[in-house]
Amino acid sequence: MAEQAIKKRYKRSRWTRDDTELTLLAFPTIVWYFLFCFLPMFGIIIAFKDVKLNGSGGFLSSLLSSKWVGFKNFEFLFKSSDLWPIIRNTLGYNILFLVINIVLPVILAILINQLYSKRATKVYQTAMFLPYFMSWLVVSYFVTAFLDNDKGLVNHMMMNMGMEPVQWYMKSEIWPYLLIFLNTWKNMGYSMVVYLATITGIDSTFYEAAIIDGATKWQQTKYITLPIMKTIIIIMFIMNVGRIFYSDFGLFYQVPKDSNSLFDVTIVIDVYLYRALSTTTVGMASAIAFLQSVLGCVTILIANGIVRKIDPESAMI
């Protein structure tokens, strides 16, 4: 009898009605991920084939009947004379974006949380979050309004002061700073809201106890706020590291208006692929996209492994 009771309890613990309900709730999400995330991964074979479309059997038939070429589709990037500027710009910009978009949002979130006026907090939060919803096409028009050679606001102000107008879209030395500023301005609000939500979720009794002990605002931030925020900061860092080989196409293509004079400071992997589509095949473009995915996965695993060695509780996996 005792053994039967243990077996029933064991079976009951393996699958319950709650498990069934939760599975049914998760089923639409599982189907969505399968259809739009896992099923399209079949297209990876495009990177290893010389895809040539024929009018008889459709795209799938053409794909399956195309010739395997191995890693030949990857060669055009590595043999390109622009490989060094592409790698330098892609990694250089993304590393700077990674650091800036962690440090500044954390500082702003802490400062805004210190405001006594709730109305001012909402106003500042909304003002900083609003640029995140703008497309880079809209931002490019704002930049043109300021820096246009003939009708730009900056050149008009310079001419009114007796200065010569500047061809801003030919001044490559200023554009790295401008691109970093625009990326920070557009994305800072989103990260700040994430960190601010973490701060507002901290138990107020921690701060009350610190105030009773005579802790200053800086000491409260150093010993309470930052240690509690550490986990979410590390998670955001690891997730951003995974996109270090990707670039924001709109920032590097639409904002500089694809100016040839700015090629050395705006050429990144995504812009290079877009430019090369007229002379390359679908397999070559797919090969570089596949390479970006693999390198992104590797960097995430490396970053997570380093974090796990230092602080196992903060690691994602």
Protein Blocks (a to p, Z undefined) as FASTA:
>chain_A
ZZmmmmmmmmmmmpcfklmmmmmmmmmmmmmmmmmmmmmmmmmmmmmcccdddfklojml
mmmmpccehjmmmmmmmmpcklmmmmmmmmmmmmmmmmmmmmmmmmmmmmmmmpmblklm
mmmmmmmmmmmmpcfklmmmmmmmmmgmklgmklmmmmmnopacddfklmmklmmmmmmm
mmmmmmmmmmmmmmmmmmmmpcfklmmmmmmnopafklmmmmmmmmmmmmmmmmmmmmmm
mmmmbccfklmmmmnoopaklmmmmgcfklmmmmmmmmmcfklmmmmmmmmmmmmmmmmm
mmmmmmmmmmmmlpmZZ
